[in-house]
């Protein structure tokens, strides 16, 4: 009986090689790095297919957040009167919409990425992580286009955020991306086996939008909770466990020019936001690692299931 030959040549490593749940992270990341050119090709394909055949092309990336800005600006800012007490209200809510649009795009794109590429999975061998990562990269391209709208808004209001305030953006963006990718990877794997996941996540994103301070401030949350005494205080603490709430606060601090104005003091951003963002990011990194392990473990049967 022949003894199986062990292959030590690193060039002959198996792609998507089986590994225990707790091990293999470094190898998976190395596979992604080695296939970075393929990741770039997948991202380019994702962007081209998204706007293929449309007249406006990439301009569609701006349509959704701008329509949401118009609708919520009128409904909340004008009809409900929030714009009268919030300086530069349209910029305020656009900062929140910018963050939420990126988050929801990453999550929904990642969840559908494996199922949408079922034919490719059965024909080619490549790191399966490239599929959700390519949708993440495409979402960041859209985000850059959508963020450019703020430059127009700053010109119209003739006001800019303080340069030092922009230091809030990288940690807030990092928290958002890590949290979104953690959710996206986990449910992308589960969605291959249970197709109801996509519908469940859509409903959850709708609920999450209203539980995130996109259209309202932290001060309004605190004032509303005060009417319920101790229960309201507990509810506020639970509310602040939402990573996206902390990420949106970071976006407001970075991109809302009126953040330091006297009128904005009533918004009372939560104390030690920097510590909150750091702790939330650390927790989300652990969640991302767990999600990646689940994704890799379940990816062995993706080709058969889709």
C-alpha positions in Angstrom: 0.0 0.0 0.0 1.4 3.3 -1.0 1.9 6.1 1.5 0.3 9.4 0.3 2.9 11.9 -0.8 2.9 15.1 1.2 3.2 18.3 -0.9 5.4 20.9 0.7 5.7 23.2 -2.3 3.9 26.5 -1.3 3.1 27.0 -5.0 1.0 23.8 -4.9 -1.2 24.9 -1.9 -4.8 24.0 -2.1 -7.2 26.9 -2.6 -10.1 26.8 -0.1 -8.2 24.0 1.7 -10.2 22.5 4.6 -9.2 23.7 8.1 -10.4 23.5 11.6 -12.8 26.2 12.7 -10.3 27.9 15.0 -7.4 27.7 12.6 -6.6 28.7 9.0 -7.3 32.5 9.2 -3.7 33.4 8.2 -3.9 31.0 5.3 -7.2 32.4 4.1 -5.9 35.9 4.2 -2.8 34.8 2.3 -5.0 33.2 -0.4 -6.9 36.5 -0.8 -3.7 38.5 -1.0 -2.2 36.1 -3.6 -5.5 36.5 -5.6 -5.6 40.3 -5.4 -5.5 40.7 -9.1 -8.6 38.5 -9.4 -10.2 40.6 -6.6 -9.6 43.7 -8.7 -11.2 41.9 -11.7 -14.2 40.8 -9.7 -14.7 44.4 -8.4 -14.4 45.8 -11.9 -17.0 43.3 -13.1 -19.3 44.1 -10.2 -19.2 47.8 -11.0 -19.7 47.3 -14.7 -22.6 44.9 -14.3 -24.3 47.2 -11.8 -24.7 50.0 -14.3 -24.6 48.1 -17.5 -27.1 49.3 -20.1 -28.2 52.3 -18.0 -28.2 55.8 -19.5 -27.0 57.6 -16.4 -24.3 55.0 -15.6 -22.4 55.7 -12.3 -24.7 58.7 -11.6 -27.2 56.1 -10.3 -24.9 55.7 -7.3 -26.0 59.2 -6.3 -29.7 58.8 -7.0 -30.7 56.7 -3.9 -29.0 58.9 -1.2 -30.2 62.1 -2.9 -33.8 60.9 -3.2 -33.7 59.8 0.5 -32.2 63.2 1.4 -35.0 65.0 -0.4 -37.8 62.8 1.1 -36.5 62.8 4.7 -35.5 66.4 4.5 -39.0 67.5 3.6 -40.8 65.0 5.9 -38.6 65.4 9.0 -37.0 68.8 8.4 -39.9 70.8 7.0 -43.2 69.0 7.9 -42.1 67.8 11.4 -40.1 71.0 12.0 -36.7 69.4 12.9 -34.9 71.6 10.4 -35.8 74.7 12.5 -33.8 73.5 15.5 -31.0 71.8 13.6 -28.4 74.0 11.9 -27.6 72.9 8.4 -30.1 70.1 8.7 -29.7 68.8 5.2 -26.0 68.2 5.7 -26.7 66.7 9.1 -29.0 64.0 7.7 -26.9 63.5 4.6 -23.9 62.5 6.8 -26.1 59.9 8.4 -27.5 58.7 5.1 -24.0 58.5 3.7 -23.0 56.1 6.5 -26.2 54.1 6.4 -26.2 53.7 2.6 -22.6 52.4 2.7 -23.5 50.0 5.5 -26.6 48.6 3.8 -24.9 48.3 0.5 -22.0 46.3 1.9 -24.4 44.0 3.8 -26.9 43.3 1.0 -24.1 43.0 -1.6 -22.1 40.5 0.4 -25.2 38.4 1.3 -26.1 37.9 -2.4 -22.6 37.6 -3.7 -22.3 33.8 -3.5 -25.7 32.9 -4.8 -25.3 35.4 -7.7 -22.1 33.7 -8.8 -23.3 30.1 -8.6 -22.2 29.3 -12.2 -18.7 30.6 -11.5 -18.4 28.5 -8.4 -18.9 25.3 -10.3 -16.4 26.2 -13.1 -13.4 27.8 -11.3 -11.4 27.3 -8.2 -10.6 30.5 -6.3 -10.8 31.8 -2.8 -14.6 32.2 -2.1 -13.9 35.2 0.1 -13.2 37.2 -3.1 -16.9 37.3 -3.9 -18.1 39.3 -0.8 -14.9 41.3 -0.7 -15.5 42.4 -4.3 -18.9 43.8 -3.4 -17.3 45.6 -0.5 -14.8 47.2 -2.8 -17.5 48.2 -5.2 -19.6 49.7 -2.3 -16.6 51.8 -1.3 -16.3 53.2 -4.8 -20.0 54.2 -4.7 -19.3 55.7 -1.2 -16.6 57.9 -2.7 -18.9 59.2 -5.3 -21.7 59.9 -2.8 -19.3 61.7 -0.5 -18.4 64.1 -3.2 -22.0 65.6 -2.9 -20.8 67.0 0.5 -18.3 69.2 -1.4 -21.2 70.8 -3.2 -23.1 71.3 0.0 -20.1 72.9 1.7 -19.8 75.3 -1.2 -23.5 76.2 -1.0 -23.5 76.8 2.7 -20.0 78.4 2.5 -18.9 76.4 5.5 -16.4 73.6 6.0 -15.8 71.2 8.9 -12.7 71.9 10.9 -9.6 70.0 9.5 -9.1 68.4 12.9 -12.7 67.1 12.9 -11.9 65.0 9.9 -9.8 62.8 12.1 -13.1 61.2 13.3 -13.8 59.8 9.8 -11.2 57.0 9.6 -12.1 55.3 12.9 -15.9 55.7 12.2 -15.5 54.3 8.7 -13.4 51.4 9.9 -16.0 50.5 12.5 -18.7 50.7 9.9 -16.9 48.5 7.4 -15.8 45.9 9.9 -19.3 45.6 11.3 -21.0 45.4 7.9 -18.5 42.8 6.6 -19.0 40.7 9.7 -22.7 40.6 9.1 -22.3 40.2 5.4 -19.9 37.3 5.5 -22.0 35.3 8.0 -25.3 35.7 6.2 -23.7 35.2 2.8 -22.7 31.7 3.9 -26.0 31.0 5.6 -28.0 32.4 2.6 -26.6 29.6 0.4 -28.4 27.0 2.5 -31.4 29.1 3.7 -32.7 31.5 1.1 -35.0 33.3 3.5 -32.0 35.0 5.0 -32.1 37.8 2.4 -35.6 38.7 3.2 -34.9 38.6 6.9 -31.9 40.9 6.5 -34.0 43.4 4.4 -36.5 43.7 7.2 -33.8 44.0 9.8 -32.1 46.8 7.9 -35.4 48.7 7.8 -35.7 48.4 11.6 -32.0 49.2 12.0 -32.3 52.4 10.0 -34.8 53.8 12.6 -32.7 52.6 15.5 -29.7 54.5 14.2 -29.4 58.3 14.6 -29.6 59.1 10.9 -32.5 61.5 11.0 -32.3 62.5 14.7 -29.7 63.3 17.3 -28.4 61.6 20.5 -29.9 64.5 22.4 -33.3 63.7 21.1 -32.9 60.1 22.2 -31.9 61.1 25.7 -34.8 63.6 26.0 -37.3 61.0 24.9 -35.9 58.4 27.3 -36.1 60.7 30.3 -39.9 60.4 30.3 -39.5 56.7 31.2 -37.2 57.1 34.2 -35.0 54.1 34.9 -36.4 52.1 32.0 -35.5 54.9 29.6 -32.0 55.1 31.0 -31.5 51.3 30.4 -33.0 51.6 26.9 -30.5 54.4 26.1 -27.6 52.2 27.3 -28.9 49.4 25.1 -29.3 51.8 22.2 -25.6 52.8 22.4 -24.6 49.1 22.0 -25.5 49.6 18.3 -22.2 49.8 16.5 -23.8 51.8 13.7 -25.0 54.5 16.1 -21.4 55.1 17.2 -20.3 55.1 13.6 -22.9 57.7 12.6 -21.9 59.9 15.5 -18.4 59.7 14.2 -19.6 60.7 10.7 -21.5 63.7 12.2 -18.5 64.8 14.2 -16.3 64.6 11.1 -18.4 65.9 8.3 -21.1 68.2 9.8 -19.7 71.8 9.8 -22.1 73.0 12.5 -21.0 70.4 15.0 -19.3 73.0 17.2 -21.9 75.7 16.9 -23.9 76.8 20.0 -27.1 75.6 18.4 -25.6 72.1 18.0 -24.7 71.8 21.7 -28.3 70.6 22.3 -27.4 67.5 20.3 -25.1 66.4 23.1 -23.1 63.7 21.5 -22.3 60.8 23.9 -19.3 61.3 26.1 -16.0 59.5 25.3 -17.1 58.7 21.8 -13.5 57.9 20.8 -13.4 55.2 23.5 -16.8 53.9 22.4 -15.7 53.6 18.8 -12.4 51.9 19.7 -14.2 49.3 22.0 -16.9 48.7 19.4 -14.3 48.2 16.6 -12.5 45.7 18.7 -15.7 43.7 19.4 -16.6 43.9 15.7 -13.1 42.6 14.7 -13.8 39.5 16.8 -17.2 39.2 15.1 -15.6 39.5 11.7 -13.1 36.8 12.5 -15.9 34.5 13.7 -18.0 35.3 10.5 -15.0 34.6 8.3 -14.4 31.2 10.0 -18.1 30.3 9.4 -17.9 31.4 5.8 -14.8 29.4 5.1 -16.1 26.3 6.8 -19.4 26.4 4.9 -17.8 27.4 1.6 -16.7 23.8 0.8 -20.3 23.0 -0.5 -21.2 26.3 -2.1 -20.7 24.9 -5.6 -23.2 22.0 -4.9 -25.8 24.1 -3.1 -26.1 27.0 -5.6 
